[in-house]
Amino acid sequence: MAAKLRTQTTADGKIFRLIPNPPAGLPAVTKRDLEQAWEAAHSAASAPAPLTATHGFRFQNGTAAPLDFILTDRDAASWAGGIDNIADLSTAHGVSVCLRLMALVELMSRAVWTRPWFTLTRAGLTFHPALLTAAALTPLTETGGFVETALRALLPEPKQGASSE
């Protein structure tokens, strides 16, 4: 069983997971972890009453000030709640799954080079399996994003472009 992280709930209901290292110290996960996290996040956000508890992560960074991630956005909070149901955000593994999924969506929103690796249609978003595998294994930065050169190095040459409707 994975070691539990300390959790702190503030007076206004925010749930903080206290992680003893920076995001770069979080473990790799599996492609299946990210697939399940996407399904759980999507289901939670699509629910008639989306989960809206405010989740936060406080990462210790050696002698530097802690790094706080507070998910105040309704969708992000809902996603975190859904992911918590399948990956347990009170463990480093669960936090890694959550952070990696959010980092992947952020990366896809701004990095043109990711377009061959997902398809966006009216029906939803479909990830290429190679993108999920790379995101599961790629190290995170000290601020919780991906080391993009490492992620790109894990991907084969794209065969076709993305499409959107």
VOPA-197691 format. One record per residue: x, y, z of N, C-alpha, C in turn. Coordinates in steps of 0.2 Angstrom, whole numbers, padded with zeros to 4 digits, always signed. Last residue first. Layout:
<atoms>
XYZXYZXYZ ...
</atoms>
This chain:
<atoms>
-0067+0095-0179-0073+0096-0183-0076+0103-0181 -0050+0091-0182-0055+0094-0178-0061+0095-0182 -0036+0080-0182-0042+0083-0185-0046+0086-0180 -0018+0079-0184-0024+0079-0180-0030+0082-0184 -0009+0071-0196-0011+0076-0192-0017+0075-0188 +0001+0056-0196-0004+0060-0199-0006+0065-0194 +0013+0051-0190+0011+0048-0197+0006+0053-0200 +0026+0057-0181+0019+0057-0182+0018+0054-0189 +0039+0046-0174+0037+0051-0179+0030+0051-0180 +0036+0042-0157+0038+0041-0163+0036+0047-0168 +0041+0050-0141+0036+0049-0146+0039+0047-0153 +0051+0053-0132+0048+0046-0132+0042+0045-0137 +0055+0066-0136+0059+0060-0137+0056+0053-0136 +0044+0073-0130+0045+0072-0137+0049+0067-0139 +0048+0072-0116+0042+0069-0119+0042+0068-0126 +0060+0079-0116+0060+0072-0114+0054+0068-0117 +0056+0091-0120+0061+0088-0124+0061+0080-0123 +0048+0095-0109+0045+0094-0116+0050+0090-0120 +0045+0090-0095+0051+0091-0098+0049+0090-0105 +0029+0097-0090+0033+0092-0093+0040+0094-0095 +0026+0105-0074+0025+0104-0081+0029+0098-0083 +0030+0107-0061+0024+0103-0062+0022+0102-0069 +0041+0114-0057+0035+0118-0057+0029+0114-0059 +0051+0106-0060+0051+0108-0053+0044+0112-0052 +0044+0094-0072+0048+0100-0070+0047+0101-0062 +0043+0076-0073+0040+0083-0072+0045+0088-0070 +0048+0064-0085+0049+0068-0079+0045+0074-0079 +0037+0053-0094+0041+0059-0094+0042+0062-0087 +0027+0043-0092+0034+0041-0091+0039+0048-0090 +0015+0048-0096+0015+0044-0090+0022+0043-0088 +0017+0054-0108+0016+0058-0103+0016+0054-0096 +0020+0042-0116+0025+0047-0115+0024+0052-0109 +0007+0037-0116+0013+0033-0113+0018+0038-0112 -0001+0047-0122-0002+0045-0115+0004+0041-0112 +0005+0046-0135+0005+0052-0131+0004+0051-0123 +0002+0033-0139+0009+0035-0138+0010+0042-0134 -0012+0034-0141-0009+0030-0135-0002+0032-0134 -0019+0049-0144-0015+0044-0147-0012+0040-0141 -0035+0054-0136-0028+0054-0136-0025+0048-0140 -0049+0063-0141-0046+0056-0141-0038+0057-0141 -0062+0072-0135-0055+0072-0136-0053+0064-0136 -0079+0073-0143-0074+0074-0137-0067+0073-0140 -0088+0076-0153-0089+0070-0148-0084+0070-0142 -0082+0085-0160-0088+0087-0156-0090+0082-0151 -0065+0082-0158-0071+0082-0162-0077+0085-0157 -0048+0081-0158-0053+0084-0155-0059+0085-0160 -0035+0070-0156-0040+0072-0161-0046+0075-0156 -0017+0070-0154-0024+0069-0151-0029+0072-0157 -0005+0071-0160-0005+0066-0155-0012+0066-0152 -0003+0081-0169-0003+0075-0172-0005+0069-0167 -0001+0092-0159-0008+0091-0163-0008+0084-0166 +0010+0096-0153+0006+0090-0150+0000+0088-0154 +0016+0107-0159+0019+0100-0160+0015+0094-0158 +0009+0118-0152+0007+0115-0159+0010+0108-0161 +0005+0120-0136+0011+0117-0140+0008+0114-0147 -0006+0123-0129-0002+0128-0132+0004+0126-0136 -0014+0112-0126-0018+0119-0127-0013+0124-0130 -0006+0102-0122-0009+0102-0129-0013+0108-0131 -0002+0107-0110+0003+0107-0115+0000+0107-0122 -0014+0106-0102-0011+0112-0103-0006+0112-0109 -0015+0092-0103-0020+0096-0106-0017+0103-0107 -0003+0088-0096-0004+0086-0103-0009+0090-0106 -0006+0093-0083+0000+0096-0087-0001+0094-0095 -0017+0086-0080-0018+0093-0080-0012+0096-0084 -0010+0073-0079-0016+0074-0084-0017+0082-0085 +0000+0075-0070+0002+0074-0076-0004+0075-0081 -0008+0078-0058-0004+0083-0061-0002+0082-0068 -0014+0065-0057-0018+0071-0057-0014+0077-0061 -0003+0056-0055-0008+0055-0060-0012+0062-0062 +0003+0062-0044+0006+0062-0050+0002+0061-0056 -0007+0060-0034-0005+0067-0036-0002+0067-0042 -0006+0046-0034-0012+0049-0036-0011+0056-0038 +0007+0044-0029+0005+0041-0036-0001+0045-0038 +0007+0050-0017+0011+0053-0022+0009+0050-0029 -0010+0050-0010-0004+0047-0011+0000+0050-0017 -0022+0056-0010-0018+0056-0003-0012+0052-0004 -0029+0054-0021-0025+0060-0021-0021+0061-0014 -0033+0041-0029-0032+0043-0022-0027+0048-0021 -0038+0037-0041-0031+0037-0040-0029+0039-0033 -0052+0038-0041-0049+0032-0044-0042+0031-0043 -0056+0049-0034-0060+0043-0034-0057+0037-0037 -0047+0059-0039-0047+0057-0032-0051+0050-0031 -0053+0062-0051-0047+0058-0051-0046+0055-0044 -0064+0069-0047-0065+0063-0051-0059+0059-0051 -0057+0080-0041-0062+0076-0037-0063+0069-0041 -0050+0085-0052-0047+0083-0046-0051+0078-0042 -0061+0090-0060-0057+0084-0062-0053+0081-0057 -0066+0100-0051-0070+0094-0053-0066+0088-0055 -0056+0108-0052-0058+0106-0045-0062+0099-0046 -0056+0112-0065-0050+0108-0063-0052+0105-0056 -0069+0118-0066-0067+0112-0070-0061+0108-0067 -0067+0129-0057-0072+0124-0056-0071+0117-0060 -0052+0134-0051-0056+0133-0057-0061+0128-0056 -0043+0132-0040-0049+0135-0039-0054+0135-0045 -0032+0123-0035-0036+0122-0041-0043+0125-0039 -0016+0128-0031-0023+0128-0029-0028+0128-0035 -0001+0123-0027-0005+0123-0033-0012+0123-0030 +0014+0130-0020+0007+0129-0019+0003+0129-0026 +0029+0127-0015+0026+0128-0021+0019+0126-0020 +0039+0134-0001+0034+0129-0004+0031+0131-0010 +0055+0141-0003+0048+0142-0001+0044+0136-0004 +0070+0131-0002+0065+0136-0005+0058+0136-0002 +0076+0120+0003+0076+0126+0007+0072+0131+0004 +0065+0108-0004+0071+0109-0001+0071+0115+0004 +0051+0111-0007+0056+0112-0012+0063+0113-0008 +0035+0104-0006+0041+0106-0002+0047+0106-0007 +0019+0108-0012+0026+0104-0013+0031+0108-0009 +0003+0106-0009+0009+0110-0007+0015+0106-0007 -0012+0107-0018-0006+0103-0017+0000+0108-0015 -0029+0107-0017-0023+0111-0017-0017+0106-0015 -0046+0109-0022-0040+0104-0020-0034+0109-0021 -0062+0113-0017-0056+0116-0019-0050+0111-0017 -0076+0104-0023-0071+0105-0018-0065+0108-0020 -0085+0101-0034-0082+0107-0034-0077+0109-0027 -0091+0090-0045-0088+0090-0039-0084+0097-0039 -0107+0094-0053-0100+0093-0053-0097+0093-0046 -0121+0087-0055-0118+0092-0050-0111+0090-0049 -0121+0080-0067-0126+0085-0066-0124+0090-0060 -0105+0078-0074-0110+0076-0069-0115+0081-0068 -0094+0081-0081-0100+0081-0085-0106+0079-0080 -0084+0081-0073-0085+0087-0075-0092+0087-0079 -0083+0067-0070-0085+0071-0065-0087+0078-0067 -0080+0062-0083-0087+0060-0080-0088+0065-0074 -0067+0067-0085-0073+0069-0089-0079+0068-0086 -0061+0061-0074-0061+0068-0074-0067+0071-0079 -0062+0047-0078-0065+0050-0072-0066+0057-0072 -0055+0048-0090-0062+0045-0090-0065+0048-0084 -0042+0052-0086-0046+0056-0091-0054+0054-0091 -0039+0041-0078-0040+0048-0075-0044+0052-0080 -0038+0031-0087-0043+0031-0081-0044+0037-0078 -0027+0035-0094-0033+0034-0097-0039+0034-0092 -0017+0036-0084-0020+0042-0087-0026+0041-0091 -0016+0022-0081-0018+0027-0075-0021+0033-0079 -0012+0017-0093-0019+0016-0091-0021+0020-0085 +0001+0022-0093-0003+0024-0098-0011+0023-0096 +0007+0025-0076+0006+0021-0082+0001+0024-0087 +0019+0036-0069+0013+0032-0069+0012+0027-0075 +0033+0041-0059+0030+0040-0066+0024+0036-0064 +0032+0051-0044+0034+0045-0048+0030+0045-0055 +0039+0067-0041+0033+0063-0041+0035+0057-0046 +0049+0076-0041+0050+0070-0037+0045+0065-0037 +0044+0087-0047+0049+0083-0051+0051+0077-0048 +0037+0094-0038+0033+0090-0043+0038+0085-0046 +0047+0092-0022+0044+0096-0028+0041+0091-0033 +0041+0084-0007+0046+0085-0012+0043+0089-0018 +0030+0080+0002+0037+0082+0004+0043+0083-0001 +0015+0087+0000+0019+0083-0003+0027+0085-0001 +0000+0088+0007+0006+0091+0008+0011+0086+0006 -0015+0094+0000-0011+0088+0001-0004+0090+0002 -0029+0102+0006-0022+0103+0004-0019+0096+0005 -0045+0108+0002-0041+0102+0004-0034+0102+0001 -0054+0121+0009-0049+0119+0004-0046+0113+0007 -0064+0126+0018-0065+0120+0015-0060+0117+0010 -0060+0137+0026-0065+0138+0021-0066+0132+0016 -0051+0131+0035-0057+0133+0038-0062+0134+0032 -0043+0118+0026-0043+0124+0029-0050+0126+0031 -0035+0102+0029-0041+0106+0027-0042+0113+0030 -0022+0093+0024-0024+0098+0028-0030+0101+0025 -0014+0077+0024-0019+0082+0022-0021+0087+0027 +0001+0068+0020-0003+0072+0025-0008+0077+0022 +0000+0054+0010+0002+0060+0011-0002+0064+0017 +0003+0037+0014-0002+0042+0013+0002+0049+0014 +0011+0025+0004+0011+0029+0009+0007+0035+0008 +0003+0011-0004+0006+0017-0004+0006+0021+0002 +0004-0006+0000+0000+0000+0000+0004+0006+0000 
</atoms>
